[in-house]
């Protein structure tokens, strides 16, 4: 578990932040690389730490749950349509 506490601030590794937000770690890594999520590299380590509040800010502003839900509905509809076509044959 890679959690740092500095004063009142709590910093999480990308892996911990992804688990907290229920998103894939690659999603957060991409957001960090693109500059949408602010984070810090400590020393020469590959681990990126993000402030817990910053992670939640990114989630509220950038993560599109509505789109993800629309894709799931479309998949279900297509799955249902394929099933009904098979019954007609």
N, C-alpha and C positions, 0 to 999 in steps of 0.2 A: 504494500500500500504506500503510494508516494504522495503524501500530503505534507505540506509545509505550513507552519503557522508563523507569521511575522506580525507581531503586535496583535491587532484585532482582525487582520486579514488572513484568509485561508486560501492557500494555493494548492491546486490539484494537478496531477499529471493529466495528459490528454486521455489516457486510458480510464482514469478515475472519473474525469469529467464526463466522458462518453457514457460510462455506466450510470452516472447520476442522471443524465439527461435522456437516457434510453435511446441513444443514437450510436452509429458505428464510429469507432475511433478514426477510421479513414475520413469520415465526414468532417470531424473536427480538425484533423491534420490538414485537409484541403483548405478549410476556412482560415487556418493559421497561415498557411503558405500564401494565400491570396490576400491576406491583410484584413480579413473580415473579423477575425478573432485575435485579440491582443494577448500575447503570451511572452514568456521569458525563458531563455535557455540558461541554465545554471552551469557555469564553467564550460568544459569541453564535452559535457555529456550530451547525448542525443535526446534526452528527455526534455520536453517542453512543459512548463508549468503555466497554468492560467489561474487567474483570480476567480473564485467561485461566483462572485457577483457578475464578473465579465462573461462567464460561461452562460449564466442565466440570461443576461442581456442579449447575447448572440442568439440563443434559443428563441427568445420572444420575437426578435426582430428579423431573423433570417431563416429559421427552420420552418419550412412550409408543410405543416401537417395536413392542411386542406388538400394540397396537391397529392400527397401520399394516400389520403383516404379516397380521392377521386380515382386514382390508379387502381387501388384495390377493388373499388366498385366496378370499374370497367372490366377487370380480370374476371370477377365473379359473373358479370353479365355475359361475357364471351364464353365462359365455361358453361353457363346455363344454356346459351344458344347452341353450342356444339352438342350438348346432351340432347336437346330437343330435335335437332336435325337427324341424329342417329335413330331416334324413335320413329321418325316418319318413314324411313326406308323400309 
